[in-house]
Amino acid sequence: MTILFPALILIVAILCAPAYLVSRRKGDESKWFLIASLPAIVLWIGLTGIGYGAQSLSNIIEIFWILLATVVVSYLKVFLIDRKTQKPRQATYIMMALLAIGAFLLRAFMPVLPE
């Protein structure tokens, strides 16, 4: 598990790198863009650690949903939202907050999955 989470975040950063490069060329983009899933993953681990939500080993699939959402939201941000706004850095922070809210909602409403 100690190696799995950094490896998954690295894979997501590699998948989001083309969008980051496009956004970086257009304007001032935050370096947090590449690890936008990190706050959501840390929140998910914290909520799981305190026993919030369904507790099952199969619920680790929620992390993959968060990471998939990170890739999708990153590309939507760069190719849709950044065209309409002049503040890509602020949009990145909003994206990170939305991913953290999504992680909280996954922990709150995901049922217990059979192992």
C-alpha positions as CSV (number, residue, x, y, z in Angstrom):
1,M,0.0,0.0,0.0
2,T,2.9,2.3,0.7
3,I,4.1,2.0,-2.8
4,L,0.7,1.7,-4.4
5,F,-0.6,5.2,-3.6
6,P,2.5,7.1,-4.9
7,A,2.7,4.9,-8.0
8,L,-1.0,5.6,-8.8
9,I,-0.5,9.4,-8.2
10,L,2.5,9.3,-10.5
11,I,0.5,7.5,-13.2
12,V,-2.2,10.1,-12.9
13,A,0.4,12.9,-13.1
14,I,1.8,11.3,-16.3
15,L,-1.7,11.0,-17.8
16,C,-2.4,14.7,-16.9
17,A,0.9,16.0,-18.2
18,P,-0.3,16.8,-21.7
19,A,-3.1,18.9,-20.4
20,Y,-0.7,20.6,-18.0
21,L,1.7,21.4,-20.8
22,V,-1.2,22.9,-22.9
23,S,-2.4,24.9,-19.9
24,R,1.2,26.0,-19.0
25,R,1.6,27.4,-22.6
26,K,-1.6,29.4,-22.4
27,G,-1.0,31.1,-19.1
28,D,0.0,30.9,-15.4
29,E,-0.8,27.4,-14.2
30,S,-0.2,26.0,-10.7
31,K,2.3,23.2,-10.2
32,W,-0.4,21.5,-8.1
33,F,-2.2,20.7,-11.3
34,L,-0.1,17.5,-11.7
35,I,-0.9,16.2,-8.2
36,A,-4.4,17.5,-8.0
37,S,-5.6,14.1,-6.7
38,L,-3.3,14.3,-3.6
39,P,-5.6,16.2,-1.3
40,A,-8.6,14.0,-2.2
41,I,-6.6,10.8,-1.6
42,V,-5.3,12.1,1.7
43,L,-8.8,13.0,2.8
44,W,-10.1,9.6,1.7
45,I,-7.3,7.9,3.7
46,G,-8.1,10.0,6.7
47,L,-11.8,9.3,6.6
48,T,-11.1,5.6,6.2
49,G,-8.7,5.8,9.1
50,I,-11.3,7.2,11.5
51,G,-13.9,4.7,10.4
52,Y,-16.2,7.0,8.4
53,G,-18.3,5.3,5.7
54,A,-18.4,1.7,4.6
55,Q,-15.5,-0.3,5.9
56,S,-14.5,-3.1,3.5
57,L,-11.3,-3.9,1.7
58,S,-13.2,-3.8,-1.6
59,N,-13.9,-0.1,-1.0
60,I,-10.4,0.7,-2.0
61,I,-11.9,0.9,-5.5
62,E,-13.0,4.4,-4.5
63,I,-9.4,5.5,-4.9
64,F,-9.5,4.4,-8.5
65,W,-12.7,6.4,-9.0
66,I,-11.0,9.5,-7.5
67,L,-8.0,9.1,-9.8
68,L,-10.1,8.6,-12.9
69,A,-12.1,11.6,-12.0
70,T,-8.9,13.6,-11.6
71,V,-7.8,12.8,-15.2
72,V,-11.3,13.6,-16.6
73,V,-11.7,16.8,-14.6
74,S,-8.2,17.9,-15.5
75,Y,-8.8,17.7,-19.2
76,L,-12.2,19.4,-18.8
77,K,-10.6,22.2,-16.9
78,V,-7.9,22.8,-19.5
79,F,-10.0,22.5,-22.6
80,L,-13.3,24.0,-21.4
81,I,-13.0,26.1,-18.3
82,D,-9.7,27.7,-19.0
83,R,-11.1,29.0,-22.3
84,K,-13.7,31.0,-20.4
85,T,-11.7,32.2,-17.4
86,Q,-8.5,34.2,-17.2
87,K,-7.4,32.6,-13.9
88,P,-6.2,29.0,-14.5
89,R,-4.4,28.9,-11.1
90,Q,-7.6,29.6,-9.3
91,A,-9.5,27.1,-11.4
92,T,-6.9,24.4,-10.4
93,Y,-7.5,25.1,-6.7
94,I,-11.3,24.8,-7.3
95,M,-10.7,21.6,-9.1
96,M,-8.8,20.2,-6.2
97,A,-11.5,21.2,-3.8
98,L,-14.2,19.5,-6.0
99,L,-12.1,16.3,-6.0
100,A,-11.8,16.4,-2.2
101,I,-15.6,16.9,-2.0
102,G,-16.0,14.0,-4.3
103,A,-13.8,11.8,-2.1
104,F,-15.9,12.8,0.9
105,L,-19.1,12.0,-0.9
106,L,-17.7,8.6,-2.0
107,R,-16.9,7.7,1.6
108,A,-20.3,8.9,2.8
109,F,-22.5,7.2,0.2
110,M,-20.7,4.2,-1.1
111,P,-22.2,1.0,0.2
112,V,-20.2,-1.9,1.6
113,L,-18.8,-3.9,-1.3
114,P,-18.5,-7.6,-1.0
115,E,-14.9,-8.8,-0.7
